[in-house]
Amino acid sequence: MSHSFWSLVFGRLDFDSLDFLKAFFHPDLNDVIVSGASWVVILGAVVTAALLTWFRLWGPLWSKWLISVDHKRIGVMYIVLALIMLARGVLEGVVMRAQQADGLHGGFVSADHFAQLFSTHGTIMIFFMAMPFLTGLINIVVPLQIGARDVSFPMLNSLSLGLTVSGAMLVMISLVIGDFSTGGWTAYPPYTEPDFQPGAGVDYWIWAVTLAGLGSTLTGINFVVTILKERAPGMTLLRMPIFTWNALCTSLLLVFAMPPLTVAGLMLAADRYLGFHFFTNTLGGNMMNYANLFWQFGHPEVYILILPAFGVYGEVIATFSGKRLYGYVTLVIATMAIGFLSFGVWLHHFFTMGQDADVNAVFGIATMLIGIPTGVKVYDWMATMFRGRIRFSVPMVYALAFMVLFVLGGLTGILLANPTVDFQVHNTLFLVAHFHNMLIPGTLFGMLAGYTYWFPKVFGFRLNDRWGYIAAFSWIIGYFLAFMPLYAVGLMGMTRRTVSYTNSAFEPWFLVAGAGAFFVTVALVTLCVQLYVSIRDRELTRDIGGDPWNARTLEWATPSPVPAYNFPVMPHIHALDAFAVAKEAGFGYQEPTSYSDIHLPGNTWAGVIAAVFGTALGFGLVWHMWWLAWLSLAVLAVSLIARALLGDRHPVKIPATEVRRQYRAWLEKVRAVTPVTRALEWDHRNCGVAATEYFEEAAE
Amino acid sequence: MEQSLLSSNPSVRSCFCLAGIVEAKSAGCGSISCVKSAKLRIMGSGPKRRTMRLQFSRRSLRLLLAGSVVLLTGCSDKNQSFLTPDGPVSALEHYHMWLITLITLIVVAPVVVGVPLLAWRYRYGNTRARYAPNWDFSTALEWPMWLVPVAIVAVLSVYLWIYTHELDPYRSIAADKPPLRVQVVGLDWKWLFIYPDYHIATVGEMAFPQDRPVSMELTTDTVMQSFMIPALGGQIYAMPGMVTRLNLEADRTGEFEGMNTQYNGDGFHAQHFQAVAITPQDFDSWVKTVQHNGAALNPTSYGILARSSTPAEVHNQFGDAAMPKDITFFNDVASRLFAGIVMRYHGDRAVSPAEEPGTVAYNAKLASK
């Protein structure tokens, strides 16, 4: 009686599921690591809560951030989430590198733990690091670049964040309670079917990815509409900054690519929870359908991850070369071509599934076609540097490293596009090296470049450059050492996801990769130090004028930090790179002739409710606590329907006089600032107003 | 299990469907070497079954890339990998890989070299370099930017089409002798190699004669796996209830590392085996050894074999002192064993987890016995 009562309350959750106690019962190194990780999560949460209480920050955190619909604050919260998850993902990667460095001798991590590590590492880095990071940047930058007050659906934006957070929460909870999936980030059935993996792990994966995937779909819809409908007067599509173009393409991909993942995840859930046979071995189930569905999401996803980074690089290279972006229209065409082609190549993820040579060849050629617009993009960035005045600031260092390293990944990508070569390197560390080659110099460097580039716009002071350089070079060296050796061992026949090996020829390569992991750890620590030093020394790097890089696009015409309403009056756009054109003409900081009242959407609890009850819903489903699942689902449904019926009950109105007062105060401060040349870009004298520089034409 | 083994139906072999792309593959179409090589062989010039392209590739690329190969493979003789191909399939794959690399370098190298040069030449402090802040387009530059990559991809596509067809794993390899048939069953964490013509089976070792094609049919009796012998040729998935094919050949005698590349649980890293190419005489005596010196593979022993275990554990269970370390020989193998394994997933009723190798229930049932 009492047993059945407790199982009603706790589902299948039991004492053995509590990871943080494991080290006390089985004190070996593996379980100490498992428990240590859960204690880090628990202590991290406790310390954060204690600090918030000590500094009395709960109130501001709630009213200014958690319930805010301001796209910039939502963007910042996405990036905070991304950085936290980056820390965990990197540390997991480091543990895996350390394990394989010692893999010839068996290492120190159990096979099951290693499998959880590669599964969470992949899931986190894709869904909870890269996706929130790029979504955060898009959130912060796109409305500013197109001259909008906010996104089209601010409440939906908050809801998307809440859903993403709930997915991330589930992955973090899996560190403390129960195990995660061992099926990799792709979770291929039949391995992930309940008969083979009856535990909670795969369910954690399903609900984390499904909740976050829903959030991403909604984000995609939000930004497609925002970019198409909210542009300032005069900003035609071909006057949009290149980052916004990439964001538009990314958003379209999100809309069309995320649903297959949600469908695949829910079908797998139907197999696991309801006894369906979509992907089982028997009764007509077929895992090949899962592979197709998953990669119909999975391949466009690659471009979801990379295109925002391409956008960042476009802005960064043009700005720090002191030039207009070369081949703007070409880049737009190339971006949209990549987006379109990305839906037609998914089969190259399983050339080895036994289909006809004709099918393989067609998909192989389609894959290589994507290399054309991508290559053109790289050439366009090089042409942007040509006859420029290049400053090697931190974002530019990332961009330069990206261009050199990324084309090497492009080369191995072309190799993998060929079924003949893929037969040999599929599922080996060569493949692992390839996608890290694309995603670290591509996505991660791009995100970090964007983080450094737009940081002063959001917070009103620049990041410390010295620590920025140390971080950038640590990432570059760490990436190079950690992943180039994996190409070699992959070609030598080392399979991916392998906890240990017997071939002694692999060992030297893994030792080098282990050294690379050390540099990556240094890079991660350096990023934290940089943030600390930057906040401490913020008075030395104040961005008063709002334009610390002499940049070209509209967001730099606003004060830093940007007021909630973004622009005092809606700007009228007359050209591409409107702000650069205005600065050249000497009209950079004009006061508008008249002001009007500004209406902003009110705060909403939607995001918080989605985060809390989304997590509870997932947790209830994972542990079969049906009451919790139903309750959470009911709260989510009722609150969303109520919000839809009631509408925005607390819209904010900012009177014209107040806007005028704030804007004039800012303009006065700007006029008091001495404009600086680019030679002083990293100097404390750079207060965010750029001096016009005239260079003598050198003799040919 | 016994019943399902009996209800086998070989017609399933050509039944293969891929979400949306339903296709049937028939065996034995075409040959891996082209007509030219057949002529060469008749004329007695050149090594057996190698195209001229291949001869060229192997000689020149061995020279060209000797350094990198030595570097990559180290001095360990044990490492039989893709970088030192020992069969016609892997040799052509290897050649194709370097061919693609060299061609693609035409578009990649300018970036690797050009980016640092541009960055240095046009650095902020260099006032001697020309500065053209408003220059943002050049039709003359646009043409090569698009057309060179297009041309490269066009050339690569031609090679891709040709070699993808030539190296189709389903394509049988032309030879004077009929191919050796091997049926491969993926089990958690080992491969079972069935030699239907000899009624024997092995775990941990796949022996075959050198210079004679091996024609494999693959399936699994658990989750999906992927079969690969890098030194001989590429990889193919093995999936329950379905049959895939792979054709390979070894040019020389030797031991080549083979493995599963698709993660399938705790023992995944141990799912390796030796592919052993030996002379035809040695192969005949090897077959006799296995026939006389193996454990009987009947439904009961298969049931035990199918539980999650590594090759070493299989050897401990079934092996004896006469069998090599971590290798197990079986004999008295029923000729319909493979077809039975495939067909058991095609019944009208579900295979209960306790009857499905690899599941928790299956392993628990065997552990309790």
HADDOCK unambig.tbl for C-alpha pairs under 7 A between the chains (distance, minus, plus):
assign (segid A and resid 111 and name CA) (segid B and resid 266 and name CA) 5.21 0.50 0.50
assign (segid A and resid 112 and name CA) (segid B and resid 266 and name CA) 5.74 0.50 0.50
assign (segid A and resid 190 and name CA) (segid B and resid 223 and name CA) 5.42 0.50 0.50
assign (segid A and resid 190 and name CA) (segid B and resid 224 and name CA) 6.89 0.50 0.50
assign (segid A and resid 191 and name CA) (segid B and resid 223 and name CA) 5.41 0.50 0.50
assign (segid A and resid 191 and name CA) (segid B and resid 264 and name CA) 6.71 0.50 0.50
assign (segid A and resid 195 and name CA) (segid B and resid 353 and name CA) 6.12 0.50 0.50
assign (segid A and resid 195 and name CA) (segid B and resid 359 and name CA) 5.26 0.50 0.50
assign (segid A and resid 195 and name CA) (segid B and resid 360 and name CA) 6.33 0.50 0.50
assign (segid A and resid 196 and name CA) (segid B and resid 358 and name CA) 6.58 0.50 0.50
assign (segid A and resid 196 and name CA) (segid B and resid 359 and name CA) 4.44 0.50 0.50
assign (segid A and resid 196 and name CA) (segid B and resid 360 and name CA) 5.78 0.50 0.50
assign (segid A and resid 281 and name CA) (segid B and resid 240 and name CA) 6.12 0.50 0.50
assign (segid A and resid 281 and name CA) (segid B and resid 345 and name CA) 6.36 0.50 0.50
assign (segid A and resid 282 and name CA) (segid B and resid 345 and name CA) 4.90 0.50 0.50
assign (segid A and resid 282 and name CA) (segid B and resid 346 and name CA) 6.58 0.50 0.50
assign (segid A and resid 282 and name CA) (segid B and resid 350 and name CA) 5.57 0.50 0.50
assign (segid A and resid 282 and name CA) (segid B and resid 351 and name CA) 6.28 0.50 0.50
assign (segid A and resid 283 and name CA) (segid B and resid 346 and name CA) 6.83 0.50 0.50
assign (segid A and resid 283 and name CA) (segid B and resid 348 and name CA) 6.59 0.50 0.50
assign (segid A and resid 283 and name CA) (segid B and resid 349 and name CA) 6.53 0.50 0.50
assign (segid A and resid 283 and name CA) (segid B and resid 350 and name CA) 5.57 0.50 0.50
assign (segid A and resid 288 and name CA) (segid B and resid 18 and name CA) 6.12 0.50 0.50
assign (segid A and resid 288 and name CA) (segid B and resid 19 and name CA) 6.46 0.50 0.50
assign (segid A and resid 289 and name CA) (segid B and resid 18 and name CA) 7.00 0.50 0.50
assign (segid A and resid 289 and name CA) (segid B and resid 19 and name CA) 5.07 0.50 0.50
assign (segid A and resid 292 and name CA) (segid B and resid 19 and name CA) 6.91 0.50 0.50
assign (segid A and resid 322 and name CA) (segid B and resid 133 and name CA) 6.39 0.50 0.50
assign (segid A and resid 323 and name CA) (segid B and resid 133 and name CA) 4.28 0.50 0.50
assign (segid A and resid 323 and name CA) (segid B and resid 134 and name CA) 6.28 0.50 0.50
assign (segid A and resid 324 and name CA) (segid B and resid 133 and name CA) 6.14 0.50 0.50
assign (segid A and resid 324 and name CA) (segid B and resid 134 and name CA) 5.69 0.50 0.50
assign (segid A and resid 324 and name CA) (segid B and resid 135 and name CA) 6.90 0.50 0.50
assign (segid A and resid 324 and name CA) (segid B and resid 136 and name CA) 5.91 0.50 0.50
assign (segid A and resid 325 and name CA) (segid B and resid 136 and name CA) 6.08 0.50 0.50
assign (segid A and resid 326 and name CA) (segid B and resid 136 and name CA) 4.16 0.50 0.50
assign (segid A and resid 326 and name CA) (segid B and resid 137 and name CA) 5.71 0.50 0.50
assign (segid A and resid 327 and name CA) (segid B and resid 136 and name CA) 5.91 0.50 0.50
assign (segid A and resid 327 and name CA) (segid B and resid 137 and name CA) 5.28 0.50 0.50
assign (segid A and resid 352 and name CA) (segid B and resid 235 and name CA) 6.24 0.50 0.50
assign (segid A and resid 352 and name CA) (segid B and resid 236 and name CA) 4.75 0.50 0.50
assign (segid A and resid 352 and name CA) (segid B and resid 237 and name CA) 5.76 0.50 0.50
assign (segid A and resid 353 and name CA) (segid B and resid 236 and name CA) 6.15 0.50 0.50
assign (segid A and resid 353 and name CA) (segid B and resid 237 and name CA) 5.16 0.50 0.50
assign (segid A and resid 354 and name CA) (segid B and resid 236 and name CA) 6.53 0.50 0.50
assign (segid A and resid 354 and name CA) (segid B and resid 237 and name CA) 6.91 0.50 0.50
assign (segid A and resid 354 and name CA) (segid B and resid 244 and name CA) 5.87 0.50 0.50
assign (segid A and resid 357 and name CA) (segid B and resid 164 and name CA) 5.98 0.50 0.50
assign (segid A and resid 357 and name CA) (segid B and resid 165 and name CA) 5.37 0.50 0.50
assign (segid A and resid 357 and name CA) (segid B and resid 168 and name CA) 5.82 0.50 0.50
assign (segid A and resid 361 and name CA) (segid B and resid 160 and name CA) 6.57 0.50 0.50
assign (segid A and resid 361 and name CA) (segid B and resid 161 and name CA) 5.52 0.50 0.50
assign (segid A and resid 361 and name CA) (segid B and resid 164 and name CA) 6.17 0.50 0.50
assign (segid A and resid 365 and name CA) (segid B and resid 157 and name CA) 5.68 0.50 0.50
assign (segid A and resid 368 and name CA) (segid B and resid 153 and name CA) 6.41 0.50 0.50
assign (segid A and resid 369 and name CA) (segid B and resid 153 and name CA) 6.77 0.50 0.50
assign (segid A and resid 372 and name CA) (segid B and resid 149 and name CA) 5.45 0.50 0.50
assign (segid A and resid 372 and name CA) (segid B and resid 150 and name CA) 6.25 0.50 0.50
assign (segid A and resid 376 and name CA) (segid B and resid 145 and name CA) 5.82 0.50 0.50
assign (segid A and resid 376 and name CA) (segid B and resid 146 and name CA) 6.24 0.50 0.50
assign (segid A and resid 379 and name CA) (segid B and resid 145 and name CA) 6.71 0.50 0.50
assign (segid A and resid 382 and name CA) (segid B and resid 115 and name CA) 6.56 0.50 0.50
assign (segid A and resid 385 and name CA) (segid B and resid 118 and name CA) 6.62 0.50 0.50
assign (segid A and resid 386 and name CA) (segid B and resid 118 and name CA) 6.31 0.50 0.50
assign (segid A and resid 386 and name CA) (segid B and resid 122 and name CA) 6.89 0.50 0.50
assign (segid A and resid 387 and name CA) (segid B and resid 122 and name CA) 6.06 0.50 0.50
assign (segid A and resid 387 and name CA) (segid B and resid 130 and name CA) 5.50 0.50 0.50
assign (segid A and resid 387 and name CA) (segid B and resid 131 and name CA) 4.69 0.50 0.50
assign (segid A and resid 387 and name CA) (segid B and resid 132 and name CA) 5.42 0.50 0.50
assign (segid A and resid 388 and name CA) (segid B and resid 122 and name CA) 5.63 0.50 0.50
assign (segid A and resid 388 and name CA) (segid B and resid 131 and name CA) 5.37 0.50 0.50
assign (segid A and resid 388 and name CA) (segid B and resid 132 and name CA) 6.40 0.50 0.50
assign (segid A and resid 388 and name CA) (segid B and resid 133 and name CA) 6.36 0.50 0.50
assign (segid A and resid 389 and name CA) (segid B and resid 122 and name CA) 5.45 0.50 0.50
assign (segid A and resid 389 and name CA) (segid B and resid 123 and name CA) 5.44 0.50 0.50
assign (segid A and resid 389 and name CA) (segid B and resid 124 and name CA) 4.37 0.50 0.50
assign (segid A and resid 389 and name CA) (segid B and resid 131 and name CA) 6.70 0.50 0.50
assign (segid A and resid 390 and name CA) (segid B and resid 119 and name CA) 6.63 0.50 0.50
assign (segid A and resid 390 and name CA) (segid B and resid 122 and name CA) 5.84 0.50 0.50
assign (segid A and resid 390 and name CA) (segid B and resid 123 and name CA) 4.48 0.50 0.50
assign (segid A and resid 390 and name CA) (segid B and resid 124 and name CA) 4.78 0.50 0.50
assign (segid A and resid 391 and name CA) (segid B and resid 123 and name CA) 6.27 0.50 0.50
assign (segid A and resid 391 and name CA) (segid B and resid 124 and name CA) 5.38 0.50 0.50
assign (segid A and resid 400 and name CA) (segid B and resid 115 and name CA) 6.98 0.50 0.50
assign (segid A and resid 404 and name CA) (segid B and resid 111 and name CA) 6.41 0.50 0.50
assign (segid A and resid 404 and name CA) (segid B and resid 112 and name CA) 4.96 0.50 0.50
assign (segid A and resid 404 and name CA) (segid B and resid 115 and name CA) 6.91 0.50 0.50
assign (segid A and resid 407 and name CA) (segid B and resid 108 and name CA) 5.89 0.50 0.50
assign (segid A and resid 411 and name CA) (segid B and resid 101 and name CA) 6.93 0.50 0.50
assign (segid A and resid 411 and name CA) (segid B and resid 104 and name CA) 6.41 0.50 0.50
assign (segid A and resid 415 and name CA) (segid B and resid 97 and name CA) 6.56 0.50 0.50
assign (segid A and resid 415 and name CA) (segid B and resid 100 and name CA) 6.64 0.50 0.50
assign (segid A and resid 418 and name CA) (segid B and resid 160 and name CA) 6.11 0.50 0.50
assign (segid A and resid 419 and name CA) (segid B and resid 164 and name CA) 6.20 0.50 0.50
assign (segid A and resid 420 and name CA) (segid B and resid 93 and name CA) 5.65 0.50 0.50
assign (segid A and resid 420 and name CA) (segid B and resid 163 and name CA) 6.84 0.50 0.50
assign (segid A and resid 420 and name CA) (segid B and resid 164 and name CA) 5.72 0.50 0.50
assign (segid A and resid 420 and name CA) (segid B and resid 167 and name CA) 6.53 0.50 0.50
assign (segid A and resid 421 and name CA) (segid B and resid 93 and name CA) 5.91 0.50 0.50
assign (segid A and resid 421 and name CA) (segid B and resid 97 and name CA) 5.96 0.50 0.50
assign (segid A and resid 423 and name CA) (segid B and resid 234 and name CA) 4.35 0.50 0.50
assign (segid A and resid 423 and name CA) (segid B and resid 235 and name CA) 4.79 0.50 0.50
assign (segid A and resid 424 and name CA) (segid B and resid 230 and name CA) 6.30 0.50 0.50
assign (segid A and resid 424 and name CA) (segid B and resid 234 and name CA) 4.71 0.50 0.50
assign (segid A and resid 424 and name CA) (segid B and resid 235 and name CA) 6.17 0.50 0.50
assign (segid A and resid 427 and name CA) (segid B and resid 261 and name CA) 5.68 0.50 0.50
assign (segid A and resid 427 and name CA) (segid B and resid 262 and name CA) 6.61 0.50 0.50
assign (segid A and resid 488 and name CA) (segid B and resid 72 and name CA) 6.21 0.50 0.50
assign (segid A and resid 491 and name CA) (segid B and resid 82 and name CA) 6.36 0.50 0.50
assign (segid A and resid 491 and name CA) (segid B and resid 83 and name CA) 6.73 0.50 0.50
assign (segid A and resid 492 and name CA) (segid B and resid 73 and name CA) 6.72 0.50 0.50
assign (segid A and resid 492 and name CA) (segid B and resid 81 and name CA) 5.14 0.50 0.50
assign (segid A and resid 492 and name CA) (segid B and resid 82 and name CA) 6.31 0.50 0.50
assign (segid A and resid 492 and name CA) (segid B and resid 83 and name CA) 6.58 0.50 0.50
assign (segid A and resid 493 and name CA) (segid B and resid 81 and name CA) 5.84 0.50 0.50
assign (segid A and resid 493 and name CA) (segid B and resid 82 and name CA) 6.98 0.50 0.50
assign (segid A and resid 493 and name CA) (segid B and resid 230 and name CA) 6.40 0.50 0.50
assign (segid A and resid 495 and name CA) (segid B and resid 261 and name CA) 5.54 0.50 0.50
assign (segid A and resid 497 and name CA) (segid B and resid 263 and name CA) 6.57 0.50 0.50
assign (segid A and resid 498 and name CA) (segid B and resid 269 and name CA) 5.33 0.50 0.50
assign (segid A and resid 499 and name CA) (segid B and resid 269 and name CA) 6.40 0.50 0.50
assign (segid A and resid 500 and name CA) (segid B and resid 269 and name CA) 6.36 0.50 0.50
assign (segid A and resid 501 and name CA) (segid B and resid 269 and name CA) 6.87 0.50 0.50
assign (segid A and resid 503 and name CA) (segid B and resid 79 and name CA) 6.88 0.50 0.50
assign (segid A and resid 505 and name CA) (segid B and resid 73 and name CA) 6.67 0.50 0.50
assign (segid A and resid 505 and name CA) (segid B and resid 74 and name CA) 5.93 0.50 0.50
assign (segid A and resid 505 and name CA) (segid B and resid 76 and name CA) 6.10 0.50 0.50
assign (segid A and resid 697 and name CA) (segid B and resid 130 and name CA) 6.12 0.50 0.50
assign (segid A and resid 697 and name CA) (segid B and resid 131 and name CA) 6.68 0.50 0.50
assign (segid A and resid 698 and name CA) (segid B and resid 127 and name CA) 6.96 0.50 0.50
assign (segid A and resid 698 and name CA) (segid B and resid 128 and name CA) 5.26 0.50 0.50
assign (segid A and resid 698 and name CA) (segid B and resid 129 and name CA) 6.12 0.50 0.50
assign (segid A and resid 698 and name CA) (segid B and resid 130 and name CA) 5.38 0.50 0.50
